[in-house]
Amino acid sequence: MIAAYFKYLFRSGNAHAIHSPFVFDLYNRVINVKDRNEDYAKIKKLRKKLLSSTEVIEIVDLGAGSRVNKSNRRKIKTITRNAEKPEKFGRLFYRLVQNFQSQNIVELGTSLGLTTLYLSKANPAARITSFEGCPQTAAKAREHFASMGAANIEIVLGNIDQTLPEKLCMLDQKIDFLYVDANHRYEPTVRYFKDCLPYAHNNSVFIFDDIYWSEEMTAAWNYIKAHPSVTVTIDLFWVGIVFFRAEQVKEDFVLRM
C-alpha cells in the first residue's frame, strides 16, 4: 500500500481543487472538519477500554483474512487496534449520517461495533442493519451496543454472501447509507455493490473501506467508480465515498482529509 499511498498524496487535493459546488460544500462542512461532542467522547472511552482488554475470542474469518494476525484466536485489544476503523473515520461517518439525515443504514462487517455506534448515535431514530459473519465478535458487539444504549441496531449473523440478498429482499425502503467493510476481495465487493445498487436513491451514500488494501480492492473500486449509476466519487485513500446524484456531472475526486 506504500506506493499507492504516495501516488494518492501526489494526486490528492483540498478545497482549492474542487470545482463542484456539492463536493466543495460537503468537503468544507462535513469531510474536512475537526469536531467534538459527547457521543464521540463516549465511544472513545469504550475504544480505550477495548484497547486494554486481554480477553481472547475465536474469530471466524470468511473474507480475505488479516495481514497482521494469522491465528483465529485473537485478543480483543488486537482486534480493536487492527480491525476497527480509526476514530476520525467514525466521526466522518457520524457527520455524513447527520448531514444526509440517513434513516435506513446498512453495514457489512460489524466487528466489535465501534463504527456501528457512530452510525447509531448520529441518528438514534435510524434503522441500522449490520451484517457479521463471526459469532463471537457479533456477541461482543451486542454487549457494546447494550452498554451504550444503542437500541436501533440489528445484527444479521452469518455468511454475508447468503444473508445480504435474503435480508435485502425484506427491506421495505431504500438504503440511505451503506458502509462496506467485509470481504476484501474483488468479486465479493463488486457483488455486494451490485446487490445493494437497486436499493440506492438519488441521495444515497455508499462507502467502501480499504480501497487500496490490495490490487483486488483497487480493481473493485475502479469498477464501482466507472459504473454508469455512479455520478460522484470521493477517494480519501482509506475509504471511497460514492454518490448517485443524477443532477451531478460524473466526476471523481481525490481529496485529503
N, C-alpha and C positions, 0 to 999 in steps of 0.2 A: 504493500500500500504506500510505501515511501515515495516511489516515483510518481504514483497517481496524485499524492498529496502536493508534491512540488509543482506538478502540472496544474493542479487546481489553484494553488496560490498565484501562479503566473496568469491564469485566465480570469480569476475572480475579481470582482469589483465591489464598490459600495454604492451609496445612493447616487453618486455623480454618474454612475454607469447605467442608470435605469431611465428609460425613456417612456415606459408605460406608466400612466397615472395610477392604475390599480396596483401595480407592483411597487411603485415608489411610495405610495401611501402605506401599503402593507409592511414594507421594509422599515419605514421610519416609526410606525405606530405599534407594530407587533413583533417583527423579527429582530431588529437590532435595538433591543430595549433591555435595560438592566433594571428590574423592578423587584420589590419585596412585598410580601403580605403574610398574613397569619397562616394561610394554607401552606405556603412554601416552607415556613418555619416548622410546622408540624411534620411534614413529610421528610424534611431534612433530619429532624430528630429521630424518626424511625430509621432512616438510612444509616445514621450514625450507630444506632443500636445494632442493626444487622451487620455492619462492618466489623463489629467486635464479637459476633456470635461464632462460637466454635462448634455449634451443632452440625452434625453430618446427616445429609439425606441422600437417598438414592435417586439419581437422575435417569429419566427415560428420554433419550435424545432421538427424535425422529427426523432431525434435519441434517445439516452439513457438519454438525459437531462443533467442538470447541478447539481453538488453536492453542490454548494455554493449559488445558486440563483434559487428558485423555481418559481419566478414570471416571466411572459413573457415580462413585461415592465422593461427594464434594461438600465442603463446609459452606454454611450459609454466607459467611463473610467473603469467601472466594466467589460465589455466585453473584453476590452484590457488587463486588469490585469489577468482575469481568463480563457479566451478562446484563446487568441493569444499565439503562441509558443514563449518562451523566445528568446532573441536576439542571444544567442550563437548557437541555432539550425538553425535560419535563416541564419547565417553566414556559418554554416556547409553545408546547402543545396546549398548555393551560390557556395561554393568551389567544391562540388560534381558535380554540373551542369557544371562548368568550366572544371573540371578535365576530365569528360567524354564527353565534348562538346555536351551535350544533346540538341537536336533540337525540338523534339516533347514531350512536357511536359504536364502531366495530373495531376490535383489536385482535390481531393474530399474533399470539405469543404473550401470555400473561407473565410468565416467570414468577418472581416474588411479589409482583403487583405494584411496585413503586410508580412506574409510568402510568398504570391504570388509575392510581389515586389522583394524579394530577388531572386526568381527564374527568374523573368523578367530581372532584372539588371545584373544577372550573364551572360545572353546571350540575348541581345536585338534582335538578329536575330531568336531566338527560337519562336515556336508557342506554346502558353500556353492556355490550355482549363481547366477552373476552374469551378467546379460544386458547386452550393449553393442552399439550399432549402428555405432560408429566404429572402423575397423580400427587406426588409428594410436594412439588413446587406449587401446584394448584391449592393443596391443603394449607400450605404456609401463607399463600396469597389471601385465602379466605380469612385466616386469622388476622392478617394485617387489615383487611377491609373492615372487619368487625371492630377491631380496636380503634379504627379511625372514624367509625360511624358512617362508612360509605355503603349505603343500602341500595344504591342504584346500579349495582354491578352483578351480572350473571356470568359465571364461568361455565363454558362448554368444554367438557373434558373428553379427550380422545384424539385420534389422528385427524388433523385439520383437513387432510385430503378427503376424508369422508364426512366429517362433522360440518365443515363450512357449506358445501352445497345443500346438505339436509336442512341446516338452520336458515340459510338464505331463502329457501322455498317457503319458510314460515313467516318471513318478515312481512309486516303489514304497512311498511312505509319505506321510503328511500334511505340510503346511507348518507348521512351528513358529513361524517368524519370517519376515515379509515386509516388505521395505523398497522402496517405490515412489518413484523419483526419475528418471522418464523423460520421456515426452511430456506437457508441462504444458498439456494441453487437456482439456476436459470429456469428450468421447466416449472417447478412449483411456484416460483414467484410470478412468472407470467400467467400461470393458470389461476392463481389467486386473484390477480388483477382482472383477468377475463371473467372469472366467476362473479366478482363484485361490480363490474362495469355496468351491467343492466340496472343496477340499483343506484347509480350515480345520477345527480341532477346538476343543474347549472351552477349551484353554489357549493357543491360538494368539495371536500378537501381530502385527498388521498396522500398519505405519507409512506414512503418506503425507506426502511432502515438499512444502513451499511451498504450503500450503493457502490462502494469501491472495495468491499470486503474481499472480492475475488474477481477474476475475469468473467465468471458466470454472472455474478451480481451486476457488474457493469454492463454486460450484454443485455441483461434483463431491463436495466434502467434505460438503456438506449432504445430498446423495443418499446417501452412504455412512452418515452418522450415522442417517438415517431408515430404513435398510434393516432389515427385521424380524429378520435373523440377527444383527444387531449389538446388544449389550446395553450396553456401556460405551464411551464415547469420552473422550479427554483432549486438549484443544486447548491446545497450547503456542505458538501462533501460527505459528512456523516449521515445525512438524510437527504432525500429528494422529495419535494412537495409538488403535487400535481393538481391542476385546476381544469375545469371543463367549461369555462365561461364562453358561451357562444359569441358574445359581443366582443371578445378579445381577439386581436391578431395573434396567430400562432407564433410563439417566441419562447426560447429557453434562456434562462438567466443563471449565471454562476456568481454567487454572492458570498461575501464574508459575513460572519456573524460574531 
